[in-house]
Amino acid sequence: MLNNSSILVTGGTGSFGKTFTSWALENYDPARIIIFSRDEFKQDLMFKTFLKKYGEEKTKKLRFFIGDVRDKDRLYRAFKGVDYVVHAAALKQVPACEYNPFEAIKTNIHGAQNVIDAALDRGVKKVVALSTDKAVNPINLYGGTKLVSDKLFISANAYTGKSGTLFCVVRYGNVSGSRGSVIPFFMQLLKQGRTSLPITHAQMTRFWMTLDDAVILVVKALTESKGGEVYVHKNPSYRVIDIAKALNPDGTIEDIGIREGEKIHECMITSEDSVRTYEYGNFYIIYPNFSWWKNELHFTQGGKPIQEGWEYNSGTNTVWLDADELRTRINKLDIEI
């Protein structure tokens, strides 16, 4: 499907964008991949890294566009001739969004609407928007903005008309080993000589998900989505305290208290959404509840409805990783510190 196609990734110099671009170059033969982001320095670093890794023949398929999703005119120019868009750009740091709420709204909400408008008017075939567990029952501004963003992308399917543009959402939580996540943070502290690692809450849990898992889910959405779905990957859970034990087995742990806007557990699917959720092997699909959504047109066959009232929560998950298994998995990650 992605062969000979034009793909654009907003926020393309981030951890996900680089992994997705590598995957696309290695598994498909796209006509071009547009990396749309604000930071020319990161774009230059990405270009040099990919040139060294893949050589000139593959790297020449990449196009680096300086731009911001807040700028609708720039998006209109960038989306010309684009077949598929993966929307990964967002302000993601919870404390930064709390302190700069207007900026978070401009990027995460207004930017989402700009992407939708540009995709509709430019005739993009499909848009996959990346979401987060924090959009589920949000308790911080970042989660609130992503909830609105998700609603915008799902509702955008009612406006496709003759353009035929499809929109869907992929939801996942903290990506293990990604920039800003707890694993590289702990590794950096240990590299500095620390013997004690800080934990915000002894019972805190998270889902284990890698960047490869995230890319696989996005590709599934790009390939199979019929418009309006929220895709959620199945993952094992772990306790954050066991990450500390895996990285620093002989060290101590310091309980520093939960931070503002931080949840003890990740929730991917609420009990309220269970009535519209179906299980498909290693993932779930949450379907919308709108008049435009038609079962015969939009439903993906092979799904099994989940039990009403069920919730997909990292604290009540049935599959868990202990410190030994976490250590094994961490050693397989390619982490920059």
The 8 nearest C-alpha neighbors of each residue, nearest first, counted from 0:
[[1, 2, 222, 4, 3, 27, 221, 29],
 [0, 2, 4, 29, 27, 3, 28, 5],
 [1, 3, 29, 28, 4, 27, 0, 30],
 [4, 2, 30, 29, 28, 1, 5, 31],
 [5, 3, 29, 30, 1, 2, 82, 6],
 [4, 6, 81, 31, 82, 30, 32, 29],
 [7, 5, 32, 83, 84, 81, 82, 33],
 [6, 8, 33, 84, 32, 34, 85, 83],
 [9, 7, 85, 11, 34, 84, 35, 86],
 [10, 8, 35, 86, 88, 11, 87, 36],
 [9, 11, 88, 36, 87, 12, 35, 13],
 [10, 12, 16, 34, 8, 9, 13, 35],
 [11, 13, 16, 10, 17, 42, 41, 36],
 [14, 12, 16, 15, 11, 10, 17, 178],
 [15, 13, 17, 16, 177, 18, 178, 12],
 [14, 16, 18, 13, 17, 19, 210, 214],
 [17, 15, 11, 13, 19, 18, 12, 14],
 [16, 18, 20, 19, 15, 14, 12, 13],
 [19, 17, 21, 15, 20, 16, 22, 14],
 [18, 20, 22, 16, 21, 17, 214, 15],
 [19, 21, 23, 17, 22, 18, 16, 24],
 [22, 20, 18, 24, 19, 23, 25, 17],
 [21, 23, 19, 25, 20, 24, 26, 18],
 [24, 22, 20, 26, 27, 21, 25, 19],
 [25, 23, 21, 22, 27, 26, 20, 28],
 [24, 26, 22, 23, 27, 21, 28, 20],
 [25, 27, 23, 24, 22, 28, 21, 2],
 [28, 26, 23, 2, 24, 29, 25, 1],
 [27, 29, 2, 3, 24, 30, 1, 26],
 [30, 28, 3, 2, 4, 31, 1, 27],
 [29, 31, 3, 4, 5, 60, 28, 2],
 [32, 30, 60, 5, 29, 61, 6, 33],
 [31, 33, 6, 61, 7, 5, 62, 60],
 [34, 32, 7, 62, 63, 61, 35, 6],
 [33, 35, 11, 63, 8, 64, 62, 7],
 [34, 36, 9, 64, 11, 8, 10, 33],
 [37, 35, 10, 66, 65, 38, 9, 11],
 [36, 38, 66, 65, 67, 39, 35, 10],
 [39, 37, 40, 41, 36, 42, 65, 12],
 [38, 40, 42, 41, 43, 37, 65, 36],
 [41, 39, 43, 42, 38, 44, 45, 37],
 [42, 40, 44, 43, 38, 39, 45, 12],
 [41, 43, 39, 45, 40, 44, 46, 12],
 [42, 44, 46, 40, 41, 45, 39, 47],
 [43, 45, 41, 47, 42, 46, 48, 40],
 [46, 44, 42, 48, 43, 47, 41, 49],
 [45, 47, 43, 49, 44, 48, 50, 42],
 [48, 46, 50, 44, 45, 49, 51, 43],
 [49, 47, 45, 51, 50, 46, 44, 52],
 [48, 50, 52, 46, 51, 47, 53, 45],
 [51, 49, 54, 47, 53, 48, 52, 58],
 [50, 52, 48, 49, 54, 53, 47, 55],
 [51, 53, 49, 50, 54, 48, 47, 58],
 [54, 52, 50, 49, 51, 57, 58, 55],
 [53, 55, 50, 56, 51, 52, 57, 58],
 [54, 56, 58, 57, 50, 59, 53, 51],
 [55, 57, 58, 54, 59, 60, 53, 50],
 [58, 56, 59, 55, 60, 53, 54, 24],
 [57, 59, 55, 60, 61, 50, 56, 54],
 [58, 60, 61, 57, 56, 55, 62, 31],
 [61, 59, 31, 58, 57, 32, 30, 62],
 [62, 60, 32, 59, 58, 31, 33, 63],
 [63, 61, 33, 34, 32, 64, 60, 31],
 [62, 64, 34, 33, 35, 61, 65, 42],
 [65, 63, 35, 34, 66, 62, 36, 33],
 [66, 64, 37, 36, 35, 63, 39, 38],
 [65, 67, 37, 36, 64, 35, 73, 68],
 [66, 68, 69, 70, 37, 36, 65, 73],
 [69, 67, 110, 70, 106, 74, 113, 71],
 [68, 70, 110, 67, 106, 71, 105, 109],
 [69, 71, 68, 67, 73, 72, 74, 66],
 [72, 70, 74, 113, 73, 69, 75, 68],
 [71, 73, 75, 74, 70, 76, 117, 77],
 [72, 74, 76, 75, 71, 70, 77, 66],
 [73, 75, 77, 71, 76, 72, 78, 117],
 [76, 74, 72, 117, 78, 73, 77, 71],
 [75, 77, 73, 74, 78, 79, 72, 71],
 [76, 78, 74, 75, 79, 73, 64, 81],
 [79, 77, 81, 75, 76, 74, 80, 121],
 [80, 78, 81, 77, 76, 121, 75, 122],
 [79, 81, 78, 82, 5, 121, 123, 122],
 [80, 82, 5, 78, 79, 123, 83, 6],
 [83, 81, 123, 5, 124, 6, 4, 80],
 [84, 82, 6, 125, 124, 126, 81, 123],
 [83, 85, 126, 7, 6, 8, 86, 127],
 [86, 84, 8, 127, 126, 128, 87, 7],
 [85, 87, 128, 9, 88, 8, 129, 84],
 [86, 88, 10, 9, 129, 85, 89, 128],
 [89, 87, 10, 9, 86, 90, 11, 68],
 [90, 88, 107, 91, 106, 87, 10, 103],
 [89, 91, 103, 92, 107, 106, 96, 88],
 [92, 90, 89, 93, 141, 96, 95, 103],
 [91, 93, 95, 94, 96, 90, 141, 179],
 [92, 94, 96, 95, 141, 91, 97, 260],
 [95, 93, 97, 96, 92, 98, 259, 260],
 [96, 94, 98, 92, 97, 93, 99, 91],
 [95, 97, 99, 100, 93, 98, 94, 103],
 [98, 96, 94, 95, 100, 99, 140, 93],
 [97, 99, 95, 96, 100, 94, 93, 101],
 [98, 100, 96, 102, 97, 101, 95, 103],
 [101, 99, 103, 96, 102, 97, 98, 104],
 [100, 102, 104, 103, 99, 105, 96, 106],
 [103, 101, 105, 104, 100, 99, 106, 96],
 [102, 104, 100, 106, 101, 96, 105, 107],
 [103, 105, 108, 101, 107, 102, 106, 144],
 [106, 104, 109, 102, 103, 108, 107, 110],
 [107, 105, 110, 103, 104, 109, 108, 69],
 [106, 108, 104, 89, 110, 103, 144, 111],
 [109, 107, 111, 104, 110, 148, 106, 105],
 [108, 110, 105, 112, 111, 106, 107, 113],
 [109, 111, 106, 68, 69, 113, 108, 112],
 [112, 110, 108, 114, 109, 113, 148, 107],
 [111, 113, 115, 109, 114, 110, 116, 108],
 [114, 112, 110, 116, 71, 111, 115, 117],
 [113, 115, 111, 117, 112, 116, 118, 110],
 [116, 114, 112, 118, 113, 117, 119, 111],
 [117, 115, 113, 119, 118, 114, 120, 112],
 [116, 118, 114, 120, 75, 119, 115, 121],
 [119, 117, 123, 115, 121, 116, 120, 122],
 [120, 118, 116, 122, 117, 121, 164, 115],
 [119, 121, 117, 122, 118, 116, 162, 123],
 [120, 122, 118, 119, 123, 117, 79, 78],
 [123, 121, 162, 119, 120, 118, 124, 164],
 [122, 124, 82, 118, 164, 121, 125, 81],
 [125, 123, 164, 82, 83, 122, 165, 163],
 [124, 126, 165, 83, 164, 123, 166, 84],
 [127, 125, 84, 166, 85, 83, 165, 128],
 [126, 128, 85, 167, 168, 166, 86, 84],
 [129, 127, 86, 168, 85, 169, 126, 167],
 [130, 128, 169, 87, 168, 86, 170, 127],
 [129, 131, 170, 169, 128, 171, 145, 168],
 [132, 130, 171, 170, 133, 172, 134, 129],
 [131, 133, 172, 267, 134, 135, 171, 266],
 [134, 132, 142, 131, 135, 137, 136, 141],
 [133, 135, 142, 146, 137, 145, 132, 131],
 [134, 136, 133, 137, 132, 266, 267, 146],
 [135, 137, 134, 138, 133, 142, 269, 266],
 [138, 136, 142, 134, 135, 143, 133, 139],
 [137, 139, 260, 136, 142, 140, 143, 133],
 [140, 138, 260, 142, 141, 137, 143, 93],
 [141, 139, 143, 142, 97, 144, 96, 100],
 [140, 142, 144, 143, 139, 93, 96, 145],
 [143, 141, 134, 133, 137, 145, 140, 139],
 [144, 142, 140, 146, 141, 145, 137, 134],
 [145, 143, 147, 141, 146, 142, 107, 108],
 [144, 146, 148, 142, 134, 147, 143, 149],
 [147, 145, 134, 143, 149, 148, 144, 142],
 [146, 148, 150, 144, 145, 149, 151, 143],
 [147, 149, 145, 151, 108, 146, 150, 111],
 [150, 148, 146, 152, 151, 147, 145, 153],
 [151, 149, 147, 153, 148, 152, 154, 146],
 [150, 152, 148, 154, 149, 153, 155, 147],
 [151, 153, 155, 149, 154, 150, 166, 148],
 [152, 154, 227, 150, 155, 151, 167, 156],
 [153, 155, 151, 156, 152, 157, 150, 227],
 [156, 154, 152, 157, 158, 153, 151, 166],
 [157, 155, 154, 158, 159, 166, 165, 153],
 [156, 158, 155, 154, 159, 291, 160, 153],
 [159, 157, 156, 155, 160, 154, 119, 164],
 [158, 160, 163, 164, 156, 162, 157, 161],
 [161, 159, 162, 158, 163, 157, 164, 156],
 [160, 162, 163, 159, 164, 122, 158, 119],
 [163, 161, 122, 160, 164, 159, 119, 120],
 [162, 164, 159, 161, 160, 165, 124, 122],
 [163, 165, 124, 125, 159, 162, 123, 119],
 [166, 164, 125, 226, 156, 126, 124, 163],
 [167, 165, 126, 226, 125, 152, 227, 156],
 [166, 168, 227, 228, 127, 226, 153, 229],
 [169, 167, 229, 128, 127, 129, 228, 230],
 [168, 170, 230, 129, 229, 130, 128, 231],
 [171, 169, 130, 131, 231, 230, 129, 168],
 [170, 172, 131, 132, 231, 130, 169, 173],
 [173, 171, 132, 131, 174, 206, 265, 170],
 [172, 174, 175, 180, 171, 208, 206, 205],
 [173, 175, 208, 209, 177, 172, 210, 176],
 [176, 174, 209, 177, 208, 173, 207, 180],
 [175, 177, 182, 334, 183, 180, 174, 178],
 [178, 176, 180, 174, 175, 14, 179, 334],
 [177, 179, 180, 14, 176, 183, 335, 13],
 [178, 180, 177, 181, 184, 183, 176, 182],
 [181, 179, 177, 178, 182, 176, 183, 184],
 [180, 182, 184, 183, 185, 179, 176, 175],
 [181, 183, 185, 184, 176, 180, 186, 175],
 [184, 182, 186, 185, 181, 336, 187, 176],
 [185, 183, 181, 187, 182, 186, 188, 180],
 [184, 186, 188, 182, 187, 183, 181, 189],
 [187, 185, 183, 189, 188, 184, 190, 182],
 [186, 188, 190, 184, 185, 189, 183, 336],
 [189, 187, 191, 185, 190, 186, 193, 184],
 [190, 188, 193, 192, 186, 191, 187, 185],
 [189, 191, 187, 192, 188, 186, 193, 185],
 [192, 190, 188, 189, 193, 187, 186, 194],
 [191, 193, 189, 190, 194, 188, 187, 195],
 [192, 194, 189, 188, 195, 191, 196, 190],
 [195, 193, 250, 192, 251, 189, 196, 247],
 [196, 194, 251, 252, 193, 250, 253, 197],
 [195, 197, 252, 253, 251, 243, 198, 194],
 [198, 196, 253, 254, 252, 255, 199, 195],
 [199, 197, 254, 200, 253, 255, 196, 240],
 [198, 200, 256, 257, 255, 254, 197, 258],
 [201, 199, 203, 202, 198, 257, 256, 254],
 [200, 202, 203, 240, 198, 199, 254, 239],
 [203, 201, 200, 204, 238, 263, 240, 239],
 [204, 202, 263, 200, 201, 238, 239, 264],
 [205, 203, 238, 264, 237, 239, 314, 313],
 [204, 206, 313, 236, 237, 265, 264, 207],
 [207, 205, 236, 313, 235, 234, 208, 237],
 [208, 206, 235, 236, 234, 175, 205, 237],
 [207, 209, 174, 175, 212, 206, 234, 210],
 [208, 210, 212, 175, 211, 174, 213, 207],
 [209, 211, 213, 212, 214, 174, 15, 18],
 [210, 212, 214, 209, 213, 215, 18, 19],
 [213, 211, 209, 215, 210, 214, 208, 216],
 [212, 214, 210, 216, 211, 215, 217, 209],
 [213, 215, 217, 211, 216, 212, 19, 218],
 [216, 214, 212, 218, 217, 213, 211, 219],
 [215, 217, 219, 213, 214, 218, 220, 212],
 [218, 216, 220, 214, 219, 215, 221, 213],
 [217, 219, 221, 215, 220, 216, 222, 214],
 [220, 218, 216, 222, 217, 221, 223, 215],
 [219, 221, 224, 217, 223, 218, 222, 216],
 [222, 220, 218, 219, 223, 224, 217, 127],
 [221, 223, 219, 220, 218, 224, 0, 217],
 [224, 222, 220, 219, 221, 225, 299, 218],
 [225, 223, 220, 226, 221, 222, 167, 228],
 [224, 226, 297, 223, 165, 227, 296, 298],
 [227, 225, 165, 166, 167, 224, 228, 156],
 [228, 226, 153, 167, 166, 287, 156, 286],
 [227, 229, 286, 167, 285, 226, 230, 284],
 [228, 230, 168, 285, 284, 169, 167, 286],
 [231, 229, 169, 284, 283, 170, 228, 168],
 [232, 230, 283, 170, 282, 284, 169, 171],
 [231, 233, 282, 234, 281, 283, 230, 216],
 [234, 232, 282, 281, 231, 235, 283, 280],
 [233, 235, 207, 206, 232, 208, 236, 318],
 [236, 234, 318, 319, 207, 206, 320, 237],
 [237, 235, 206, 319, 313, 205, 207, 320],
 [238, 236, 320, 204, 319, 205, 239, 206],
 [237, 239, 204, 240, 241, 203, 205, 202],
 [240, 238, 242, 241, 204, 203, 237, 243],
 [239, 241, 243, 238, 242, 201, 244, 198],
 [242, 240, 244, 322, 243, 239, 238, 245],
 [243, 241, 245, 239, 240, 244, 246, 322],
 [242, 244, 240, 241, 246, 245, 247, 196],
 [245, 243, 248, 241, 247, 242, 246, 322],
 [244, 246, 322, 326, 242, 243, 247, 248],
 [247, 245, 243, 244, 248, 242, 326, 186],
 [246, 248, 244, 250, 249, 243, 245, 194],
 [249, 247, 244, 250, 245, 246, 243, 251],
 [250, 248, 247, 251, 244, 194, 246, 195],
 [251, 249, 194, 247, 195, 248, 252, 196],
 [250, 252, 195, 194, 196, 253, 249, 247],
 [251, 253, 196, 195, 197, 254, 198, 250],
 [252, 254, 197, 198, 196, 255, 195, 251],
 [253, 255, 198, 199, 256, 197, 200, 252],
 [256, 254, 199, 198, 253, 197, 257, 200],
 [257, 255, 199, 254, 200, 258, 198, 201],
 [256, 258, 199, 200, 261, 259, 255, 263],
 [259, 257, 261, 260, 256, 199, 262, 255],
 [258, 260, 261, 257, 94, 139, 93, 262],
 [259, 261, 139, 138, 258, 262, 93, 94],
 [260, 262, 258, 259, 257, 263, 139, 138],
 [263, 261, 264, 260, 265, 203, 138, 257],
 [262, 264, 203, 204, 261, 202, 265, 200],
 [265, 263, 204, 262, 314, 313, 203, 205],
 [266, 264, 313, 205, 312, 132, 267, 262],
 [265, 267, 312, 132, 311, 268, 313, 264],
 [266, 268, 132, 311, 312, 265, 135, 269],
 [269, 267, 311, 310, 266, 272, 270, 273],
 [270, 268, 310, 272, 271, 273, 311, 267],
 [269, 271, 308, 310, 273, 309, 272, 268],
 [272, 270, 269, 273, 308, 274, 307, 268],
 [273, 271, 269, 270, 274, 275, 268, 276],
 [272, 274, 276, 270, 307, 275, 271, 308],
 [273, 275, 307, 272, 276, 271, 305, 308],
 [276, 274, 273, 286, 285, 272, 277, 287],
 [277, 275, 285, 273, 284, 274, 304, 305],
 [278, 276, 304, 303, 302, 284, 283, 305],
 [277, 279, 283, 303, 302, 304, 282, 280],
 [280, 278, 302, 282, 283, 281, 277, 303],
 [281, 279, 282, 278, 283, 302, 233, 301],
 [280, 282, 233, 279, 232, 283, 278, 234],
 [281, 283, 232, 233, 279, 231, 280, 278],
 [284, 282, 278, 231, 277, 279, 230, 232],
 [283, 285, 230, 277, 229, 276, 286, 228],
 [286, 284, 276, 229, 275, 228, 230, 277],
 [285, 287, 228, 275, 284, 276, 227, 229],
 [288, 286, 289, 227, 228, 285, 292, 275],
 [287, 289, 286, 290, 292, 275, 291, 227],
 [290, 288, 291, 292, 287, 154, 293, 157],
 [289, 291, 292, 288, 293, 157, 287, 294],
 [290, 292, 289, 293, 157, 156, 288, 154],
 [293, 291, 289, 290, 297, 294, 288, 287],
 [294, 292, 296, 295, 297, 291, 290, 298],
 [293, 295, 298, 297, 296, 292, 299, 286],
 [294, 296, 293, 297, 298, 292, 299, 300],
 [297, 295, 293, 294, 298, 225, 292, 299],
 [296, 298, 225, 294, 293, 295, 299, 292],
 [297, 299, 294, 296, 300, 295, 225, 293],
 [300, 298, 297, 301, 302, 225, 223, 224],
 [299, 301, 302, 298, 303, 279, 297, 295],
 [302, 300, 299, 303, 279, 278, 277, 280],
 [303, 301, 279, 278, 277, 300, 304, 299],
 [302, 304, 278, 277, 305, 301, 279, 276],
 [305, 303, 277, 276, 278, 302, 306, 275],
 [304, 306, 277, 276, 303, 307, 278, 273],
 [305, 307, 309, 308, 304, 273, 274, 276],
 [306, 308, 273, 274, 309, 305, 270, 271],
 [307, 309, 270, 273, 306, 310, 271, 274],
 [308, 310, 270, 307, 306, 273, 311, 305],
 [311, 309, 270, 269, 268, 312, 308, 273],
 [312, 310, 268, 267, 266, 269, 309, 313],
 [311, 313, 266, 314, 315, 265, 310, 316],
 [312, 314, 316, 265, 236, 205, 315, 206],
 [315, 313, 312, 264, 316, 204, 265, 236],
 [316, 314, 312, 313, 317, 311, 310, 236],
 [315, 317, 313, 318, 314, 312, 236, 311],
 [316, 318, 315, 319, 235, 236, 313, 314],
 [319, 317, 235, 316, 236, 320, 234, 237],
 [320, 318, 236, 235, 237, 321, 317, 316],
 [319, 321, 237, 324, 325, 236, 235, 322],
 [320, 322, 324, 323, 325, 241, 319, 237],
 [321, 323, 245, 241, 325, 324, 326, 244],
 [324, 322, 326, 325, 321, 245, 327, 320],
 [325, 323, 327, 326, 321, 322, 320, 328],
 [324, 326, 322, 328, 327, 323, 329, 321],
 [327, 325, 245, 329, 323, 324, 328, 322],
 [328, 326, 324, 330, 325, 329, 323, 331],
 [327, 329, 325, 331, 330, 326, 324, 332],
 [328, 330, 326, 332, 331, 327, 325, 176],
 [331, 329, 327, 328, 332, 326, 333, 325],
 [330, 332, 328, 329, 333, 327, 326, 334],
 [333, 331, 329, 330, 334, 176, 328, 209],
 [332, 334, 331, 335, 176, 330, 329, 177],
 [335, 333, 332, 176, 336, 183, 177, 178],
 [334, 336, 333, 183, 178, 176, 177, 187],
 [335, 183, 187, 334, 186, 184, 178, 190]]
